[in-house]
Every structure is written in C-alpha cells, then in structure tokens.
Amino acid sequence: MERTKIIVRTNANENSIKFDKDFDAYRVSVKSSPEKGKANSELEKFLTKHFKRKVKIISGFKAKRKIIEF
C-alpha cells in the first residue's frame, strides 16, 4: 500500500487535482460541501477514478489535510 498527502478544497466549481511541490502533496478540489461526510465520499470516488485504484482516507477525516492510502 502506498500513502500520500492531500489538501482538500470543498465547494469548488469542479473536481480537479494537481500536485503542489512546495507541500509535497496533491491539491484536490471537490464540488461537495464538508457536511455529513459528503466531501470525503466524493473525494474517495474522484481519487479512485483518477488513480485507477481503490483510495481510502486513513487520516484527517475532519481536516483539509488528509492522508490517503491506495
């Protein structure tokens, strides 16, 4: 299993991802609001599709900075 850091922005106009060299993390924008786990659920689905393998949040469930495993 591989782990990586991500920084999430919610309530965005579109789902997008880019790598930020300064933070050594992916910056991910999702359309969903951070209520009742909606953004985390959409984030996992979006990243699973982007990386073409199952993604799971392992840390930072209520934070902008998260650690994912895939």
C-alpha positions in Angstrom: 0.0 0.0 0.0 1.1 3.5 -0.9 0.4 6.6 1.2 0.3 10.2 0.1 -0.8 13.6 1.4 -3.6 15.7 0.0 -5.0 19.1 0.7 -8.7 19.4 0.0 -10.8 22.4 -1.0 -14.6 21.9 -0.9 -17.5 23.7 -2.5 -15.4 24.1 -5.7 -16.9 24.7 -9.2 -15.4 21.4 -10.5 -13.5 18.3 -9.2 -9.8 18.7 -10.0 -6.4 17.6 -8.9 -2.8 19.0 -9.2 0.5 18.3 -7.4 2.0 21.0 -5.2 5.8 20.6 -5.0 6.0 23.1 -2.1 3.8 21.0 0.2 4.8 17.6 -1.4 1.0 16.9 -1.6 -1.8 16.8 -4.1 -4.3 19.7 -4.0 -7.7 18.4 -4.7 -10.9 20.4 -5.2 -14.3 18.7 -4.9 -17.8 20.1 -5.5 -19.4 18.7 -2.3 -19.8 20.5 0.9 -18.0 19.2 4.0 -21.3 18.2 5.7 -22.0 14.6 6.9 -19.0 13.2 5.1 -20.2 14.2 1.6 -16.9 15.7 0.6 -14.9 12.8 1.9 -17.1 10.3 0.0 -16.8 12.3 -3.2 -13.1 12.7 -2.7 -12.6 9.0 -2.4 -14.6 8.3 -5.5 -12.8 11.0 -7.5 -9.3 9.9 -6.5 -10.2 6.2 -7.1 -11.2 7.2 -10.7 -8.1 9.4 -11.1 -5.5 6.9 -9.8 -7.4 3.9 -11.3 -7.2 2.0 -8.0 -9.1 2.0 -4.7 -8.4 5.0 -2.5 -9.1 5.2 1.2 -8.8 8.1 3.6 -6.8 7.0 6.7 -6.2 10.3 8.5 -7.7 13.8 8.6 -11.4 12.9 8.2 -12.4 16.4 9.6 -9.4 18.4 8.3 -8.3 19.9 5.0 -5.1 18.0 5.1 -5.5 14.3 4.8 -3.5 11.1 4.2 -4.8 8.6 1.8 -3.8 5.1 1.0 -4.1 3.2 -2.2 
